[in-house]
Structures are given as C-alpha cells and as structure tokens.
Amino acid sequence: MSTLEQELAEELQEHGEDDFVVKQLRRQIAAKNSGQSAFDLYVTGAVKKAPPQS
C-alpha cells in the first residue's frame, strides 16, 4: 500500500467519508493512478480557467 493510501485509511478512521482531507486524498490517488501530471490535470479541466479577455 502506498503512502497516500495509508494516509487515506488513517483519515477515514479518524474523520469519515465526508472530510475535506479524505476527498483531497482520493483525488490525489486517482491522479497518481491515471498517470497525469498536476499540469495535465489543471489544463484539462480539473480547474477551469476563464477565457482571456480581449
């Protein structure tokens, strides 16, 4: 089990499914498993950027 997965298990025991940290850890694990970089996730829409104003 990886470090992120261990941390997720600990956070789940302490705080439950609805905790913000638990949700963030699940996102990090999904990103790691997808093989995408943080840049790829940002550019592809994990965070929507507003179009440039002309």
N, CA, C and O atoms as a Tripos MOL2 file, in Angstrom:
@<TRIPOS>MOLECULE
protein
  216   215    54     0     0
PROTEIN
NO_CHARGES

@<TRIPOS>ATOM
      1 N           0.8560   -1.1780    0.0000 N.3       1 MET1
      2 CA          0.0000    0.0000    0.0000 C.3       1 MET1
      3 C           0.9000    1.2400    0.0000 C.2       1 MET1
      4 O           1.8990    1.2880    0.7180 O.2       1 MET1
      5 N           0.5460    2.2240   -0.7970 N.am      2 SER2
      6 CA          1.3760    3.4210   -0.8940 C.3       2 SER2
      7 C           1.1360    4.3420    0.2990 C.2       2 SER2
      8 O           0.2270    4.1270    1.1000 O.2       2 SER2
      9 N           1.9500    5.3420    0.3910 N.am      3 THR3
     10 CA          1.8350    6.3120    1.4750 C.3       3 THR3
     11 C           0.5010    7.0480    1.4120 C.2       3 THR3
     12 O          -0.1320    7.2590    2.4470 O.2       3 THR3
     13 N           0.0640    7.4430    0.2190 N.am      4 LEU4
     14 CA         -1.2230    8.1320    0.0910 C.3       4 LEU4
     15 C          -2.3690    7.2390    0.5530 C.2       4 LEU4
     16 O          -3.2930    7.6990    1.2240 O.2       4 LEU4
     17 N          -2.3030    5.9740    0.1940 N.am      5 GLU5
     18 CA         -3.3600    5.0380    0.5900 C.3       5 GLU5
     19 C          -3.3600    4.8080    2.0960 C.2       5 GLU5
     20 O          -4.4230    4.6690    2.7010 O.2       5 GLU5
     21 N          -2.1910    4.7660    2.7000 N.am      6 GLN6
     22 CA         -2.1050    4.6160    4.1540 C.3       6 GLN6
     23 C          -2.6890    5.8450    4.8470 C.2       6 GLN6
     24 O          -3.4400    5.7310    5.8160 O.2       6 GLN6
     25 N          -2.3350    7.0020    4.3400 N.am      7 GLU7
     26 CA         -2.8520    8.2410    4.9120 C.3       7 GLU7
     27 C          -4.3740    8.3070    4.7610 C.2       7 GLU7
     28 O          -5.0740    8.7410    5.6760 O.2       7 GLU7
     29 N          -4.8820    7.8770    3.6060 N.am      8 LEU8
     30 CA         -6.3280    7.8520    3.3860 C.3       8 LEU8
     31 C          -7.0150    6.9490    4.4030 C.2       8 LEU8
     32 O          -8.0380    7.3290    4.9720 O.2       8 LEU8
     33 N          -6.4700    5.7650    4.6380 N.am      9 ALA9
     34 CA         -7.0570    4.8280    5.6020 C.3       9 ALA9
     35 C          -7.1080    5.4420    6.9990 C.2       9 ALA9
     36 O          -8.1040    5.3010    7.7080 O.2       9 ALA9
     37 N          -6.0400    6.1160    7.3860 N.am     10 GLU10
     38 CA         -5.9950    6.7560    8.7040 C.3      10 GLU10
     39 C          -7.0220    7.8850    8.8050 C.2      10 GLU10
     40 O          -7.7300    8.0060    9.8050 O.2      10 GLU10
     41 N          -7.0930    8.7010    7.7660 N.am     11 GLU11
     42 CA         -8.0450    9.8230    7.7750 C.3      11 GLU11
     43 C          -9.4880    9.3270    7.7870 C.2      11 GLU11
     44 O         -10.3420    9.9160    8.4500 O.2      11 GLU11
     45 N          -9.7620    8.2440    7.0560 N.am     12 LEU12
     46 CA        -11.1060    7.6700    7.0480 C.3      12 LEU12
     47 C         -11.5060    7.2060    8.4480 C.2      12 LEU12
     48 O         -12.6400    7.4230    8.8760 O.2      12 LEU12
     49 N         -10.5850    6.5730    9.1530 N.am     13 GLN13
     50 CA        -10.8850    6.1050   10.5060 C.3      13 GLN13
     51 C         -11.1560    7.2660   11.4460 C.2      13 GLN13
     52 O         -12.0550    7.1940   12.2840 O.2      13 GLN13
     53 N         -10.3820    8.3370   11.3090 N.am     14 GLU14
     54 CA        -10.4930    9.4640   12.2330 C.3      14 GLU14
     55 C         -11.6560   10.3950   11.8990 C.2      14 GLU14
     56 O         -12.3200   10.9050   12.8020 O.2      14 GLU14
     57 N         -11.9100   10.6240   10.5860 N.am     15 HIS15
     58 CA        -12.8310   11.7000   10.2120 C.3      15 HIS15
     59 C         -14.0250   11.2730    9.3680 C.2      15 HIS15
     60 O         -15.0070   12.0120    9.3050 O.2      15 HIS15
     61 N         -13.9850   10.1300    8.7250 N.am     16 GLY16
     62 CA        -15.1040    9.6670    7.9110 C.3      16 GLY16
     63 C         -15.0360   10.1240    6.4680 C.2      16 GLY16
     64 O         -14.1320   10.8580    6.0690 O.2      16 GLY16
     65 N         -16.0240    9.6680    5.6840 N.am     17 GLU17
     66 CA        -16.0560    9.8750    4.2290 C.3      17 GLU17
     67 C         -16.1950   11.3320    3.7980 C.2      17 GLU17
     68 O         -15.6690   11.7150    2.7530 O.2      17 GLU17
     69 N         -16.8850   12.1400    4.5750 N.am     18 ASP18
     70 CA        -17.2110   13.4980    4.1330 C.3      18 ASP18
     71 C         -16.1330   14.5280    4.4440 C.2      18 ASP18
     72 O         -16.3090   15.7100    4.1470 O.2      18 ASP18
     73 N         -15.0390   14.1090    5.0280 N.am     19 ASP19
     74 CA        -13.9740   15.0360    5.3970 C.3      19 ASP19
     75 C         -13.2610   15.5830    4.1570 C.2      19 ASP19
     76 O         -13.0520   14.8540    3.1860 O.2      19 ASP19
     77 N         -12.8930   16.8560    4.1900 N.am     20 PHE20
     78 CA        -12.2140   17.5080    3.0650 C.3      20 PHE20
     79 C         -10.8940   16.8190    2.7350 C.2      20 PHE20
     80 O         -10.5830   16.6020    1.5640 O.2      20 PHE20
     81 N         -10.1230   16.4760    3.7510 N.am     21 VAL21
     82 CA         -8.8220   15.8430    3.5290 C.3      21 VAL21
     83 C          -9.0020   14.4870    2.8500 C.2      21 VAL21
     84 O          -8.2150   14.1230    1.9760 O.2      21 VAL21
     85 N         -10.0290   13.7390    3.2440 N.am     22 VAL22
     86 CA        -10.3090   12.4440    2.6260 C.3      22 VAL22
     87 C         -10.5990   12.6260    1.1360 C.2      22 VAL22
     88 O         -10.0940   11.8750    0.3020 O.2      22 VAL22
     89 N         -11.4100   13.6240    0.8110 N.am     23 LYS23
     90 CA        -11.7380   13.8820   -0.5940 C.3      23 LYS23
     91 C         -10.4930   14.2680   -1.3890 C.2      23 LYS23
     92 O         -10.3070   13.8110   -2.5160 O.2      23 LYS23
     93 N          -9.6470   15.1030   -0.8050 N.am     24 GLN24
     94 CA         -8.4200   15.5170   -1.4790 C.3      24 GLN24
     95 C          -7.4830   14.3250   -1.6950 C.2      24 GLN24
     96 O          -6.8800   14.1930   -2.7600 O.2      24 GLN24
     97 N          -7.3640   13.4720   -0.6970 N.am     25 LEU25
     98 CA         -6.5010   12.2940   -0.8420 C.3      25 LEU25
     99 C          -7.0240   11.3740   -1.9370 C.2      25 LEU25
    100 O          -6.2380   10.8150   -2.7010 O.2      25 LEU25
    101 N          -8.3310   11.2130   -2.0210 N.am     26 ARG26
    102 CA         -8.9020   10.3750   -3.0870 C.3      26 ARG26
    103 C          -8.5710   10.9690   -4.4580 C.2      26 ARG26
    104 O          -8.2620   10.2300   -5.3930 O.2      26 ARG26
    105 N          -8.6340   12.2820   -4.5820 N.am     27 ARG27
    106 CA         -8.2810   12.9370   -5.8560 C.3      27 ARG27
    107 C          -6.8080   12.7200   -6.1930 C.2      27 ARG27
    108 O          -6.4590   12.4470   -7.3410 O.2      27 ARG27
    109 N          -5.9470   12.8430   -5.1800 N.am     28 GLN28
    110 CA         -4.5190   12.6430   -5.4130 C.3      28 GLN28
    111 C          -4.2280   11.2110   -5.8640 C.2      28 GLN28
    112 O          -3.4230   10.9940   -6.7700 O.2      28 GLN28
    113 N          -4.8780   10.2470   -5.2370 N.am     29 ILE29
    114 CA         -4.6670    8.8460   -5.5990 C.3      29 ILE29
    115 C          -5.1640    8.5970   -7.0190 C.2      29 ILE29
    116 O          -4.5080    7.8960   -7.7900 O.2      29 ILE29
    117 N          -6.3180    9.1670   -7.3710 N.am     30 ALA30
    118 CA         -6.8450    9.0000   -8.7290 C.3      30 ALA30
    119 C          -5.8990    9.6250   -9.7510 C.2      30 ALA30
    120 O          -5.6750    9.0510  -10.8160 O.2      30 ALA30
    121 N          -5.3480   10.7840   -9.4400 N.am     31 ALA31
    122 CA         -4.4060   11.4400  -10.3520 C.3      31 ALA31
    123 C          -3.1400   10.6090  -10.5110 C.2      31 ALA31
    124 O          -2.6270   10.4560  -11.6200 O.2      31 ALA31
    125 N          -2.6470   10.0810   -9.4190 N.am     32 LYS32
    126 CA         -1.4400    9.2490   -9.4760 C.3      32 LYS32
    127 C          -1.6890    8.0090  -10.3370 C.2      32 LYS32
    128 O          -0.8480    7.6340  -11.1540 O.2      32 LYS32
    129 N          -2.8430    7.3830  -10.1490 N.am     33 ASN33
    130 CA         -3.1570    6.1640  -10.9000 C.3      33 ASN33
    131 C          -3.4200    6.4370  -12.3730 C.2      33 ASN33
    132 O          -3.2290    5.5540  -13.2100 O.2      33 ASN33
    133 N          -3.8590    7.6540  -12.7020 N.am     34 SER34
    134 CA         -4.1320    7.9810  -14.1010 C.3      34 SER34
    135 C          -2.8550    8.2640  -14.8750 C.2      34 SER34
    136 O          -2.8390    8.2070  -16.1050 O.2      34 SER34
    137 N          -1.7830    8.5700  -14.1490 N.am     35 GLY35
    138 CA         -0.5180    8.8680  -14.7970 C.3      35 GLY35
    139 C          -0.4040   10.3010  -15.2920 C.2      35 GLY35
    140 O           0.5730   10.6530  -15.9530 O.2      35 GLY35
    141 N          -1.3820   11.1220  -14.9850 N.am     36 GLN36
    142 CA         -1.3350   12.5150  -15.4190 C.3      36 GLN36
    143 C          -0.5520   13.3560  -14.4140 C.2      36 GLN36
    144 O          -0.5390   13.0740  -13.2150 O.2      36 GLN36
    145 N           0.0890   14.3790  -14.9290 N.am     37 SER37
    146 CA          0.7990   15.3110  -14.0560 C.3      37 SER37
    147 C          -0.1890   16.3370  -13.5150 C.2      37 SER37
    148 O          -1.3200   16.4380  -13.9920 O.2      37 SER37
    149 N           0.2430   17.0890  -12.5240 N.am     38 ALA38
    150 CA         -0.5960   18.1560  -11.9810 C.3      38 ALA38
    151 C          -0.9030   19.1720  -13.0790 C.2      38 ALA38
    152 O          -2.0080   19.7140  -13.1310 O.2      38 ALA38
    153 N           0.0680   19.4320  -13.9570 N.am     39 PHE39
    154 CA         -0.1560   20.3620  -15.0620 C.3      39 PHE39
    155 C          -1.2490   19.8460  -15.9910 C.2      39 PHE39
    156 O          -2.1370   20.5980  -16.3930 O.2      39 PHE39
    157 N          -1.1800   18.5650  -16.3280 N.am     40 ASP40
    158 CA         -2.2000   17.9700  -17.2020 C.3      40 ASP40
    159 C          -3.5820   18.0860  -16.5880 C.2      40 ASP40
    160 O          -4.5410   18.4400  -17.2740 O.2      40 ASP40
    161 N          -3.6900   17.7920  -15.3110 N.am     41 LEU41
    162 CA         -4.9810   17.8700  -14.6430 C.3      41 LEU41
    163 C          -5.5130   19.2980  -14.6320 C.2      41 LEU41
    164 O          -6.7080   19.5250  -14.8170 O.2      41 LEU41
    165 N          -4.6230   20.2520  -14.4170 N.am     42 TYR42
    166 CA         -5.0280   21.6530  -14.3870 C.3      42 TYR42
    167 C          -5.5000   22.1070  -15.7720 C.2      42 TYR42
    168 O          -6.5460   22.7440  -15.8990 O.2      42 TYR42
    169 N          -4.7320   21.7810  -16.7920 N.am     43 VAL43
    170 CA         -5.0340   22.2330  -18.1410 C.3      43 VAL43
    171 C          -6.2780   21.5400  -18.6970 C.2      43 VAL43
    172 O          -7.0270   22.1370  -19.4700 O.2      43 VAL43
    173 N          -6.5030   20.2770  -18.3060 N.am     44 THR44
    174 CA         -7.6150   19.5360  -18.8770 C.3      44 THR44
    175 C          -8.9280   19.7480  -18.1540 C.2      44 THR44
    176 O          -9.9280   19.1310  -18.5200 O.2      44 THR44
    177 N          -8.9600   20.5840  -17.1600 N.am     45 GLY45
    178 CA        -10.2570   20.9490  -16.6070 C.3      45 GLY45
    179 C         -10.5240   20.6130  -15.1630 C.2      45 GLY45
    180 O         -11.6420   20.8210  -14.6910 O.2      45 GLY45
    181 N          -9.5360   20.0970  -14.4310 N.am     46 ALA46
    182 CA         -9.7740   19.9120  -13.0190 C.3      46 ALA46
    183 C         -10.0410   21.2730  -12.3930 C.2      46 ALA46
    184 O         -10.8010   21.3900  -11.4320 O.2      46 ALA46
    185 N          -9.4090   22.2960  -12.9480 N.am     47 VAL47
    186 CA         -9.6540   23.6810  -12.5510 C.3      47 VAL47
    187 C          -9.9300   24.4350  -13.8520 C.2      47 VAL47
    188 O          -9.0650   24.5220  -14.7240 O.2      47 VAL47
    189 N         -11.1240   24.9670  -13.9720 N.am     48 LYS48
    190 CA        -11.4780   25.6850  -15.1940 C.3      48 LYS48
    191 C         -10.8730   27.0860  -15.1640 C.2      48 LYS48
    192 O         -10.9910   27.8160  -14.1790 O.2      48 LYS48
    193 N         -10.2310   27.4340  -16.2560 N.am     49 LYS49
    194 CA         -9.6770   28.7750  -16.4020 C.3      49 LYS49
    195 C         -10.6220   29.5990  -17.2510 C.2      49 LYS49
    196 O         -11.1850   29.1020  -18.2260 O.2      49 LYS49
    197 N         -10.7960   30.8550  -16.8840 N.am     50 ALA50
    198 CA        -11.6380   31.7570  -17.6660 C.3      50 ALA50
    199 C         -10.9190   32.0920  -18.9670 C.2      50 ALA50
    200 O          -9.6950   32.2240  -18.9750 O.2      50 ALA50
    201 N         -11.6590   32.2340  -20.0710 N.am     51 PRO51
    202 CA        -11.0060   32.6160  -21.3270 C.3      51 PRO51
    203 C         -10.4220   34.0240  -21.1960 C.2      51 PRO51
    204 O         -10.9560   34.8520  -20.4590 O.2      51 PRO51
    205 N          -9.3250   34.2960  -21.9130 N.am     52 PRO52
    206 CA         -8.7080   35.6190  -21.8260 C.3      52 PRO52
    207 C          -9.6480   36.7030  -22.3690 C.2      52 PRO52
    208 O         -10.3510   36.5100  -23.3610 O.2      52 PRO52
    209 N          -9.6320   37.8300  -21.6900 N.am     53 GLN53
    210 CA        -10.4360   38.9740  -22.1180 C.3      53 GLN53
    211 C          -9.6940   39.7250  -23.2210 C.2      53 GLN53
    212 O          -8.4900   39.9570  -23.1040 O.2      53 GLN53
    213 N         -10.3910   40.1060  -24.2850 N.am     54 SER54
    214 CA         -9.6990   40.8310  -25.3560 C.3      54 SER54
    215 C          -9.9260   42.3090  -25.2770 C.2      54 SER54
    216 O          -9.4110   43.0580  -26.1080 O.2      54 SER54
@<TRIPOS>BOND
     1     1     2 1
     2     2     3 1
     3     3     4 2
     4     3     5 am
     5     5     6 1
     6     6     7 1
     7     7     8 2
     8     7     9 am
     9     9    10 1
    10    10    11 1
    11    11    12 2
    12    11    13 am
    13    13    14 1
    14    14    15 1
    15    15    16 2
    16    15    17 am
    17    17    18 1
    18    18    19 1
    19    19    20 2
    20    19    21 am
    21    21    22 1
    22    22    23 1
    23    23    24 2
    24    23    25 am
    25    25    26 1
    26    26    27 1
    27    27    28 2
    28    27    29 am
    29    29    30 1
    30    30    31 1
    31    31    32 2
    32    31    33 am
    33    33    34 1
    34    34    35 1
    35    35    36 2
    36    35    37 am
    37    37    38 1
    38    38    39 1
    39    39    40 2
    40    39    41 am
    41    41    42 1
    42    42    43 1
    43    43    44 2
    44    43    45 am
    45    45    46 1
    46    46    47 1
    47    47    48 2
    48    47    49 am
    49    49    50 1
    50    50    51 1
    51    51    52 2
    52    51    53 am
    53    53    54 1
    54    54    55 1
    55    55    56 2
    56    55    57 am
    57    57    58 1
    58    58    59 1
    59    59    60 2
    60    59    61 am
    61    61    62 1
    62    62    63 1
    63    63    64 2
    64    63    65 am
    65    65    66 1
    66    66    67 1
    67    67    68 2
    68    67    69 am
    69    69    70 1
    70    70    71 1
    71    71    72 2
    72    71    73 am
    73    73    74 1
    74    74    75 1
    75    75    76 2
    76    75    77 am
    77    77    78 1
    78    78    79 1
    79    79    80 2
    80    79    81 am
    81    81    82 1
    82    82    83 1
    83    83    84 2
    84    83    85 am
    85    85    86 1
    86    86    87 1
    87    87    88 2
    88    87    89 am
    89    89    90 1
    90    90    91 1
    91    91    92 2
    92    91    93 am
    93    93    94 1
    94    94    95 1
    95    95    96 2
    96    95    97 am
    97    97    98 1
    98    98    99 1
    99    99   100 2
   100    99   101 am
   101   101   102 1
   102   102   103 1
   103   103   104 2
   104   103   105 am
   105   105   106 1
   106   106   107 1
   107   107   108 2
   108   107   109 am
   109   109   110 1
   110   110   111 1
   111   111   112 2
   112   111   113 am
   113   113   114 1
   114   114   115 1
   115   115   116 2
   116   115   117 am
   117   117   118 1
   118   118   119 1
   119   119   120 2
   120   119   121 am
   121   121   122 1
   122   122   123 1
   123   123   124 2
   124   123   125 am
   125   125   126 1
   126   126   127 1
   127   127   128 2
   128   127   129 am
   129   129   130 1
   130   130   131 1
   131   131   132 2
   132   131   133 am
   133   133   134 1
   134   134   135 1
   135   135   136 2
   136   135   137 am
   137   137   138 1
   138   138   139 1
   139   139   140 2
   140   139   141 am
   141   141   142 1
   142   142   143 1
   143   143   144 2
   144   143   145 am
   145   145   146 1
   146   146   147 1
   147   147   148 2
   148   147   149 am
   149   149   150 1
   150   150   151 1
   151   151   152 2
   152   151   153 am
   153   153   154 1
   154   154   155 1
   155   155   156 2
   156   155   157 am
   157   157   158 1
   158   158   159 1
   159   159   160 2
   160   159   161 am
   161   161   162 1
   162   162   163 1
   163   163   164 2
   164   163   165 am
   165   165   166 1
   166   166   167 1
   167   167   168 2
   168   167   169 am
   169   169   170 1
   170   170   171 1
   171   171   172 2
   172   171   173 am
   173   173   174 1
   174   174   175 1
   175   175   176 2
   176   175   177 am
   177   177   178 1
   178   178   179 1
   179   179   180 2
   180   179   181 am
   181   181   182 1
   182   182   183 1
   183   183   184 2
   184   183   185 am
   185   185   186 1
   186   186   187 1
   187   187   188 2
   188   187   189 am
   189   189   190 1
   190   190   191 1
   191   191   192 2
   192   191   193 am
   193   193   194 1
   194   194   195 1
   195   195   196 2
   196   195   197 am
   197   197   198 1
   198   198   199 1
   199   199   200 2
   200   199   201 am
   201   201   202 1
   202   202   203 1
   203   203   204 2
   204   203   205 am
   205   205   206 1
   206   206   207 1
   207   207   208 2
   208   207   209 am
   209   209   210 1
   210   210   211 1
   211   211   212 2
   212   211   213 am
   213   213   214 1
   214   214   215 1
   215   215   216 2
@<TRIPOS>SUBSTRUCTURE
     1 MET1         2 RESIDUE 1 A MET
     2 SER2         6 RESIDUE 1 A SER
     3 THR3        10 RESIDUE 1 A THR
     4 LEU4        14 RESIDUE 1 A LEU
     5 GLU5        18 RESIDUE 1 A GLU
     6 GLN6        22 RESIDUE 1 A GLN
     7 GLU7        26 RESIDUE 1 A GLU
     8 LEU8        30 RESIDUE 1 A LEU
     9 ALA9        34 RESIDUE 1 A ALA
    10 GLU10       38 RESIDUE 1 A GLU
    11 GLU11       42 RESIDUE 1 A GLU
    12 LEU12       46 RESIDUE 1 A LEU
    13 GLN13       50 RESIDUE 1 A GLN
    14 GLU14       54 RESIDUE 1 A GLU
    15 HIS15       58 RESIDUE 1 A HIS
    16 GLY16       62 RESIDUE 1 A GLY
    17 GLU17       66 RESIDUE 1 A GLU
    18 ASP18       70 RESIDUE 1 A ASP
    19 ASP19       74 RESIDUE 1 A ASP
    20 PHE20       78 RESIDUE 1 A PHE
    21 VAL21       82 RESIDUE 1 A VAL
    22 VAL22       86 RESIDUE 1 A VAL
    23 LYS23       90 RESIDUE 1 A LYS
    24 GLN24       94 RESIDUE 1 A GLN
    25 LEU25       98 RESIDUE 1 A LEU
    26 ARG26      102 RESIDUE 1 A ARG
    27 ARG27      106 RESIDUE 1 A ARG
    28 GLN28      110 RESIDUE 1 A GLN
    29 ILE29      114 RESIDUE 1 A ILE
    30 ALA30      118 RESIDUE 1 A ALA
    31 ALA31      122 RESIDUE 1 A ALA
    32 LYS32      126 RESIDUE 1 A LYS
    33 ASN33      130 RESIDUE 1 A ASN
    34 SER34      134 RESIDUE 1 A SER
    35 GLY35      138 RESIDUE 1 A GLY
    36 GLN36      142 RESIDUE 1 A GLN
    37 SER37      146 RESIDUE 1 A SER
    38 ALA38      150 RESIDUE 1 A ALA
    39 PHE39      154 RESIDUE 1 A PHE
    40 ASP40      158 RESIDUE 1 A ASP
    41 LEU41      162 RESIDUE 1 A LEU
    42 TYR42      166 RESIDUE 1 A TYR
    43 VAL43      170 RESIDUE 1 A VAL
    44 THR44      174 RESIDUE 1 A THR
    45 GLY45      178 RESIDUE 1 A GLY
    46 ALA46      182 RESIDUE 1 A ALA
    47 VAL47      186 RESIDUE 1 A VAL
    48 LYS48      190 RESIDUE 1 A LYS
    49 LYS49      194 RESIDUE 1 A LYS
    50 ALA50      198 RESIDUE 1 A ALA
    51 PRO51      202 RESIDUE 1 A PRO
    52 PRO52      206 RESIDUE 1 A PRO
    53 GLN53      210 RESIDUE 1 A GLN
    54 SER54      214 RESIDUE 1 A SER
